[in-house]
Amino acid sequence: MPEINKREMSTDFIEMLVLIHRKFYRGMQASIPLNQFAVLMVLRVEEPASPQFIGNILHISKQQMTSITEKLCDAGFITRKTDPSDRRRLLLSLTDEGNRVLDDQNDIVRKKFVDSLRELTEEEQRELASSIETITHYINKMQSSREA
């Protein structure tokens, strides 16, 4: 059995992510700036989280994270609390309003996706659904092994 070309596979993966972005996210009118939206997205997955943790994930400087955090707090999208285990550290959490902003954006992407399914036959839609399930399974497995 021939060896798997991991570099080629990683290139294909990156190209798939770019294609997904181009087809479903580009041109989307977010109700808030992209950097603020990205912080909300991280919080949805990693809540609660410190500004430093989020900044590391998104490659955002401490100064910029401070500004973003203030704007999101002022807008009512996140809350700041002192970490009970380390009083020097802040923890950020989504508010109901922050979750609503994310839900609204996801609804837009979902609608674009469902509308684009019309271009596929019933069989192609089944294959795509199965492929998405398979990719999700393996990416979750990769993530789990990295966290262990």
N, C-alpha and C positions, 0 to 999 in steps of 0.2 A: 504494500500500500504506500503511495507516495506521501512524503512529508507535507504537512500543511504549511503554507506560506503565511506566517502570522503577520508579517508586515503588510502583505497584500490584503489580508482580512481586515486589519486595522484601518487601512486606507479606505476600503469599501464601507466600513462602519462609519467613518467620518463623512464620507460622501453621502451616505444615507441620511445622516443627521442634517447635513446642509440641505439636502433635497426636501426633507420634512420641513425644515425652517422656511425654505423658499416657497413651498406649496401652501403651507398652512399658517405661518406666522408673519411672514414679510408683508408689510403694508397694513398690518392690523393696527387699528387706532386704539392704543391703550389709553385708559383714562388717567394714567400717571406715567411719569418718565420710566424708561426701561430699567434703569438701575434700581429704582424704588420697587418696581414690579418684581425684579429678580430677588430682592431681599424678601419680599412677601412669599415668593415661591419657595425659597430656602426654609423660611419659617414654617410653611405648611408641612414640610417633610421633617424638619429637625426641631420643631418647637418643644420647649423653649430653647433659645440659643443666645449666646453672647454676641455682641457686635464684632468682637475679634474673630470668633469662629466663622461668622457669616462673611466677614471681610476676607478671611483666608480662602474660603471656598470660591468666592466671586472675584478674588484678586482686586479688592477695593482697599484703598489706604485707610488708615485710622481716621484721618481728618475727614475724608469723604464719607466714611461710615457714620461719623458723628452728625454730619449735615443731613444725610439721608434719614437717619434715625429720628432726628428732631422733626423733619418734615412729615414723616410717617406718623409720629406721635401726635403732632399738631393736627393732622388730618383725621385722627381717630382710627387709623388702620392697625396700629400696634400699641402695646403697653410696655413700659419699662418697669422692672422690679429688681430689687437687690437680691442677689443669689444668697439664699439662706446658709449655704455652706461656705461662702466666701463673701463677706460684706463689701469687699472692694470691687466686686464684679457685678455687672448688670446682666439681666436676662431679658430678652425680648420675646413677646408672644403676640400672636394675631388676635385682633378683636373680631367681633361678628362682622363689622364693616369691612375689615381687611379680607376676611373670608369671602364676603360678597363680591368684592372687586375681583378676586381670583376666580370665583365661580362665573362671573359675567364674562371674563376673558375666555375661560374654558368653554363656555357655551358657544362663543363665536367660533372657536377652533373646531369644536364638535360639529357645528352646522356646516362649516366649510368641508370637513371630512365626509360627512354624510352626503352632502350635495355632490361631492366628487366621486362617490361610489357609483353614481349613475353611469359613469364611463366604463364600468366593469360589468362583465357578465355575472350571473348568479354563481357560477363555478369559480370565477376569478375572485369574487368576494369571499367565498368560503376558503379558498387558498390563502388569501390575504389575512383573514381572521386567524387561521391556523398558524401562519407565519408570525404574526404579531404575538400570539400566545407563546410560540416556541422561543422567539427572541427575548420576550419578557422573562420567561423561565430561566434561560441561560444567563441573562444579565443579573437577575436576582441571585442566582447561584454564584456568579463571579463576585458580586458584592458581599455575599455572606462569607465566602472563603477569605476575602480581604479583611473582614472585620474580626474573624476568629483569631 
